[in-house]
Amino acid sequence: MKLNLRSIDLNLLTIFDAIMSCGQMSKAASQLHMTQPAASHALKRLRQTFNDELFIRTRQGMKPTARATEIAPAIREVLAKIIDTLDAGNIFEPKESDRIFKIAFGRYGELNLLPQLLNKVQEFDTNIRIHSHADDQQTGIDLVREGIIDFCYDFIPPEDKRLDFCPFRNEEIVVIARKNHPRIKTEIGLSQFFSEKHIVMTFGNDRRELLEKFMAEQGGKRQILTEVNQYLAVPTVVMQTDGIALVPRGMAEFKLYKDELTILPMPLALPSLPTYLIWHGANNQDKGHHWLKQLILECS
């Protein structure tokens, strides 16, 4: 038996989407200009409608249940289509908006991409805010898929057909060593590359294995001096030791420490890495989302 839509308050869907996006009841209520008790009452009705808890209170905020995670993309897509239908012919006015966009910038994107984007946004004299979202416990792609964030970056395009993406930039990988390194001056050969100790980042094992396999095909294996958990620690440790590291050129040339580093071309035939900007296809009709996407692409 089909559900009778007349028995459902479709306004509850906007509340569901706000809680999913904000992760906290107080923030969701503020975003919708509701009181927190009213938002809590709406959540109670949502739970009755879907016969599921939907969100569980934790110290970190409102954690979505499996059911909430499953339906979130479809609800966001429906809401986007409704907004687009009612808003047909209108344009997005940044000066009149106070939206909050959430982006997972990745390991070092906060260093250079976030400031560039903020400067472009502020040219419009707007109250729009950009929140940099951590992707430590979930990948950026998972966060986009669940409707928690608006955009993420990755070196691998998503396989999920619900997600859209476009090329962002190619990352050239370079070798860095400290200034006045006792053995490294202006270049590094293949044998020396494999004889020096390396500082590496503890990121996904699948990608690490691919890199190590590629190096083995080039005739060697890196000797590890240390593994660090924060990407910013890589150049910082390199600056203070005789260890070397592989990093994207954009990171090596960051102004806070580039004068303390020697930047060297890779002695391996490692191609540049393409990066992709990724978003949920449900947002393709969202004019504000499209506006921000264009600004992001101008930063590439």
Order of alpha helices (4+ residues) and beta strands (2+ residues): alpha-alpha-alpha-beta-beta-alpha-beta-alpha-beta-alpha-beta-beta-beta-alpha-beta-alpha-beta-alpha-beta-alpha-beta-beta-alpha
